[in-house]
Amino acid sequence: MPQQVNGVIAPGRNEPVRVETITIPDPGPGEAVVAVQACGVCHTDLHYKQGGINDEFPFLLGHEAAGVVESVGEGVTEVAPGDFVILNWRAVCGRCRACRRGRPWYCFDTHNAEQRMTLADGTELSPALGIGAFAEKTLVAAGQCTKVDPAVSPAVAGLLGCGVMAGIGAAVNTGQVGRGDTVAVIGCGGVGDAAVVGARLAGAAKIIAVDIDDRKLETARAMGATHTVNSRSTDAVEAVRELTDGFGADVVIEAVGRPETYAQAFYARDLAGTVVLVGVPTPDMKLELPLLDVFGRGGSLKSSWYGDCLPSRDFPMLIDLHQQGRIDLGAFVTETIGLGDVEKAFARMHEGDVLRSVVVL
């Protein structure tokens, strides 16, 4: 029987978010209802609120979440009621050309729940990234649920649902950072700091954090950066080269998503080095680089969607590493808040005061 719960919606472009009663339908074939225990406040949610993703308002915000499966629909075998899961926004299909070639992290036909959650008056909601987890319960495709060890804190586990996984994966999966490599990370918010953690995990010898905010650089150093560069007062490219014997870094991870910082990443890498774009640009942004430089410098220019992760492989592994003390996912949690505090959390995010505010239910 459909349930009514509280959830945070964005009613219109740049309007304040508010807590509303929403209706969760019973799960249909291939679907699951999850009781949300924690959900991080991600910059992507703010983009939805601002209309930067699309204009399919009202949105049910939240996507970086963990919780317990309450019920499943017909044909669901991967999870069962009572399972503790992390939600992901790229449920692989297993049938497309990428999946058939053994590269499911590039799946071209990821999917969400077929049914829509609604407001109490029947207005259909657009769930952020197909999840909508700023809510006491949410309806998702069962493939969006990845079972992990229930001993881990939900506030920590949920962060793998988006930002932390994107950053770690940008270093480990997309950038393929290796032992002894030099790495530069441009932009030290939550995703950039996660890239620092990923580079450290992969065995990088030198990790250079670049940002315009000394507070963020200090946090990046605590996460494992060996050097920091404030690019407000220093030329970032020259600073990275100076710290790498004049050559540039083997891997440069751009976690801002702007043409200016991408150009810095391009020129701060060594010959035949790798640039990884994990910061998300807006549709109006354009990039101009001399084609001869693209040819002459060689190497790889990559983009990283969700850290090129495979949730069934990466989420349990990273939770294990956290529980072993090899990575500290809890360091990303700046504060825990309630559903009614999301608008204030967006303001703190804008001011750069937090890595992650986490809604705990």
Beta strands, then each sheet from edge to edge (+ up, - down):
strand 1: 3-10
strand 2: 18-24
strand 3: 31-40
strand 4: 59-60
strand 5: 64-72
strand 6: 84-87
strand 7: 118-119
strand 8: 126-127
strand 9: 137-141
strand 10: 145-147
strand 11: 182-186
strand 12: 206-211
strand 13: 227-230
strand 14: 249-254
strand 15: 269-277
strand 16: 300-303
strand 17: 335-337
strand 18: 357-360
sheet 1: 7+ 2- 1+ 4- 8-
sheet 2: 9+ 3- 5+ 6- 10+
sheet 3: 9+ 3- 18+ 17+
sheet 4: 13+ 12+ 11+ 14+ 15+ 16+
end
